[in-house]
């Protein structure tokens, strides 16, 4: 895989519609696994698109169903 195909934390946050801080929390909770981390104490994470899609699918599956329109008479 080329590093050009990887997603930055900013890309992931935009794709999941969350903050960059939330992405960092997902990584810390081991719910999102980075493909690599740049060297250094604050090295940037890079993510494989398939991992991001996995998390997105899980998040959608965990959402409660919205009530149906209408109601009972």
C-alpha positions as CSV (number, residue, x, y, z in Angstrom):
1,X,0.0,0.0,0.0
2,X,1.3,3.4,-0.9
3,X,1.2,6.1,1.8
4,X,-0.7,8.2,-0.6
5,X,-3.7,5.9,-0.1
6,X,-3.6,6.3,3.7
7,X,-5.9,8.6,5.6
8,X,-4.8,11.3,8.0
9,X,-6.5,11.9,11.4
10,X,-8.1,14.9,9.8
11,X,-9.4,12.8,6.9
12,X,-10.8,10.2,9.3
13,X,-12.5,12.8,11.4
14,X,-14.2,14.3,8.4
15,X,-15.2,10.9,7.1
16,X,-16.7,9.8,10.5
17,X,-18.1,13.3,11.2
18,X,-16.3,13.5,14.5
19,X,-13.5,15.7,15.9
20,X,-9.8,14.9,15.6
21,X,-9.8,14.5,19.4
22,X,-12.5,11.9,19.1
23,X,-10.4,10.0,16.5
24,X,-7.5,10.0,19.1
25,X,-9.9,8.7,21.7
26,X,-11.0,5.8,19.4
27,X,-7.3,4.9,18.9
28,X,-6.6,5.1,22.6
29,X,-9.6,2.8,23.2
30,X,-8.3,0.4,20.5
31,X,-11.6,0.8,18.5
32,X,-9.7,2.3,15.6
33,X,-6.3,0.9,14.6
34,X,-3.7,3.1,12.9
35,X,-1.8,1.6,10.0
36,X,1.3,3.5,11.0
37,X,2.5,6.2,13.3
38,X,5.1,8.8,12.4
39,X,8.2,8.8,14.6
40,X,8.3,11.0,17.7
41,X,6.3,11.4,20.8
42,X,3.5,13.1,19.0
43,X,3.8,11.2,15.7
44,X,0.8,11.5,13.4
45,X,-1.3,8.5,12.8
46,X,-2.2,7.3,9.3
47,X,-5.1,5.0,8.7
48,X,-6.0,2.4,6.1
49,X,-9.3,3.3,4.4
50,X,-10.7,-0.2,5.0
51,X,-10.2,0.2,8.8
52,X,-12.0,3.5,8.7
53,X,-14.9,1.9,6.7
54,X,-15.0,-0.9,9.3
55,X,-15.4,1.6,12.1
56,X,-18.0,3.6,10.1
57,X,-20.1,0.4,9.6
58,X,-19.9,-0.5,13.3
59,X,-20.9,3.0,14.3
60,X,-23.9,2.9,11.9
61,X,-24.9,-0.5,13.2
62,X,-24.8,0.7,16.8
63,X,-27.1,3.6,16.2
64,X,-30.6,3.1,17.4
65,X,-33.2,2.9,14.7
66,X,-35.2,6.1,14.2
67,X,-38.9,5.8,14.8
68,X,-41.1,5.3,11.8
69,X,-43.1,8.3,10.6
70,X,-46.7,8.4,11.4
71,X,-48.1,6.6,14.4
72,X,-51.0,4.6,15.6
73,X,-54.5,5.9,15.5
